[in-house]
């Protein structure tokens, strides 16, 4: 059997929506799985601009995720050849580990005859990743709000195709999510919590009413960005440069180091130039992606 899964990059938090807001982006990793029932073996090949550095042994995250799903439903492990086509820069705050988890789960589920529902896959992805804000948009597409409930995470899709451009400015430094979470204080003040709750409300209104001007104030944050600034030289000036150049709003993408600006399409190149300049002043090489919001999330094909 052959299964091909394409999973979008994602940008989590959108400023104040720590661990709950996210959006899918039009940049993709593709996972191709070929299985045979016979001899039990594993081969992993990587292609694409970010193939280097992806592990090709049993510690590979796509493979570990597939095994996790198969074990959970007692599915007999087949022989597997995995081909991973990697276009999303890893460890940069663009959800590359979520593509491995969501892609691995969808592929393993398809091989096993689609026994698990989308909701079960979401719960499993959330448990494996530890927070839902990247896995939810990777799975469903659009702009998502993920709500922790007593019955697991519940995801709402706020918008599928908002009319805006996403400029992702990716510094050539690696920031591991664990490290960027470790710098956060375990407690927050009531004042800062209220600030973020209110600002998430503005973001929700911005997407539901297509009043993207609200993102300017809405994407401000008090819970994590300041504490992470030391890991990303030039973060504050790059966000200010994006707003100055006409972005609706700008923020750290996930736990960084990527910065994301949401803007009208016509302003995109000015904004990209302003952000690039702020970061290169701090001696960081950057790569700029001008993207759309991906409307549909991960897609699966049986070629
Ligand atoms: N919400 C997570 C964090 C996203 O900010 O740590 C990690 O990509």
Boltz pocket constraint, residues with backbone or C-beta under 6 A from the ligand:
constraints:
  - pocket:
      binder: B
      contacts: [[A, 12], [A, 13], [A, 17], [A, 18], [A, 19], [A, 20], [A, 93], [A, 95], [A, 131], [A, 133], [A, 134], [A, 177], [A, 180], [A, 181], [A, 224], [A, 253], [A, 254], [A, 255]]
      max_distance: 6.0
